[in-house]
Amino acid sequence: FYAGSPALTRHAYGKGTAYYQAAALGAAFQRDFYAGLVGRLGLPRALDCELPADLAVQRRVSSSHEYLFLQNFSAEERTLALPASGYFDLLQQQSIPGALRLSAWDSTVLRRAF
């Protein structure tokens, strides 16, 4: 980045903190930075397991179900061993027996009853 200028800044505001990244710091930095934030803030994981590289998961819950939105941001297939049973793939309309395979650049939505 510019000599003498910070590549990452932090600013406390109210009860929170804002971060500004002013450079392309690479995937390894991003993983470490966000893992550190998640750990310090005590944020729960969307899934209680390690995710394959380039697989993103977002979790939403209703009064009776959890929904997982999975996206494979890779040019290669990814397999995810689900940490619990009872997931149903809403796009494929089929039960998932324990491991989910996502093709390159694929996405899906899973549902599981509480």
BELHU-V513985 format. One line per field, one symbol per residue. ss: DSSP state (@ for helix, = for strand, . for the rest). burial: # if it has 9 or more other ideal C-beta (glycine too) atoms within 8 Angstrom, else .. Layout:
ss->???
burial->???
This chain:
ss->.......======..======.....@@@@@@@@@@@@@@@.............=======...========.....====......==....==...====....=======.
burial->.......#.............#..#....#..#...##........#.#.#...#.#.#.....########.#...###.#....####.....#..##.#.....#####..
